[in-house]
Amino acid sequence: MAEKLVLAYSGGLDTSVAVRWLAVERGYDVVALTVDVGLDRDRAMVEERARAAGAVDFRLIDAREDFVRYFAFPALAAGAVYQGRYPLATALARPLIAKLMVDVARETGALAVAHGCTGKGNDQVRFDVSVQALAPDLRIVAPVREWELHTRESEIEYAQRHNIPVPVTKESPYSTDENLWGRSIEAGPLEDPWREPPEDVFAWTRPVAATPDEPRYVEFGFERGLPVSLDGERLDGVSLVERLNALAGEHGVGRIDHLEDRLVGIKSREVYEAPAAVTLLAAHAALEQMTLSKQQLRMKALVAQEYAELIYNGLWFTGHHQDLASYVQSTQRHVSGTIRLRLHKGQATVVGSQAPRSLYAFSLATYDEGDQFDQSAAEGFISIYGLPVRVQAQSQLLAQPGDALRIAAPDAGA
């Protein structure tokens, strides 16, 4: 009796070819597992394709609610954006898929799991490390790291030769991944960083020239750092994100062209569409600016960068993540309120904010009547604040004539 293996099955080129390769070349009974975190393909078609490729069993798990609640929204609260550009859509889905792979392996008695990741990408690390953390006894198989099909063209030819239905042709060479938090596109003409992304890579966002001339204003309600309403209507997370993807995408919001640093050490040109993520990140940042102190904002920015690196690098199931998540959750206890944005010509711009526990005090900020700021106190504050500057300047920096210029341009006299 053949050994069972659970394959994370997307229905794309790599995993469709992998089903047959694992069955024929390695002798596994392949259980194809599709996790719906915002599936871009017809469910019946995905199952049909998996079975046609040779899977003995097919499982589909609707994980959209868990994905938004436990992965996307916590990353939003953290402000996690990799290298200041990428909202981490694909990276956020991988630990959830890995967890469900382990669950199905336990249910079916499988002794191995597999994925369709390449040996030069980030996802292999995310899957492998997550499985090792959750089930170190399971064998991990990565066909793309082992087989002789070294190019997408050779995979396409293999699929055609064995009558494996795949959605990719030599004329449409893109590799895509999609979930509720964003869509990623790579390969083909995108591998030339000098070339502007062709319009056919985009599916969720309109080009700016085709967006409405009139702006669309939207309002988001947040509770403890999490979005709970859109334009006054309370929505569950999945519905809110789906509705916002369509709304912001119509106005061209969320296109990202990024030359990013992969975990394995190479730079890769990636194109992303993330209308909801980009819009919500802007709204959340504005609400934090109103409700967090200067010191909290400074520290939160450091944690956000570390959180993004952790997600990108596949370290979700770690104690380090638990520590960072606890800090983030603490910072969000007063991040509640309403943010208004204008969606127009590819931009999501914050135009209004209010919060019941805002740190913005009109009576202190205004220059008109009602100003309660004691300006006479500023002189004493400046004297104490500038004391160490005066002491150092007189003792060390201004000892010789002309030193003031050398402070501003230390190499000027060289």
Beta strands, then each sheet from edge to edge (+ up, - down):
strand 1: 4-8
strand 2: 29-36
strand 3: 57-62
strand 4: 112-114
strand 5: 139-141
strand 6: 175-179
strand 7: 182-186
strand 8: 216-223
strand 9: 226-230
strand 10: 233-234
strand 11: 255-261
strand 12: 267-273
strand 13: 337-344
strand 14: 347-354
sheet 1: 3+ 2+ 1+ 4+ 5+
sheet 2: 6+ 7- 12+ 11-
sheet 3: 10+ 9- 8+ 13- 14+
end
